[in-house]
Amino acid sequence: MGHSTKYTRILVPVDGTEETLRAVRLAGELACATQSIVDLLYVSPFDESTDEGDVPWLPQSVVRPAAEEAHEIFIGAESLLPNNISSVRHHRTGAPADEILQFIDEMGSGLVVIGRRKRSRVRGMLLGSVTQTVLEHAHSNVLIAGNG
């Protein structure tokens, strides 16, 4: 690999928070400079209370919002990318850190741009832990989008 860094795919895990939107903006700038494709990955976390496998009595209203939420998150992220950038949406369900790491391996992502998170929506769970886990285990370069 020479001095000119050329990423072909840049992965940005998104979840609608300010931190991940900051990562999207940064990834957009890098994608411009390197002619890369931006992969936007949203992981719907399993809700332990409803995760009973295939539950026939689970109303559609519970199942559908994940897709709607993902759609809104993708729209918000895409609006921050430069117009000449190609981006691809990926929606997975599971434990965010595991899904992100698996995605990196599947896609051979050259670079991951991730937001620095203080808290997640899951009460009290410090989601610096997802960033931490990805940093420690990703077979990829990881860039943490800071504040500002």
Summary of the structure (lengths in Angstrom):
residues: 148
radius of gyration: 15.7
end to end distance: 31.0
largest distance: 56.9
contacts: 426
relative contact order: 0.23
helix: 39%
strand: 22%
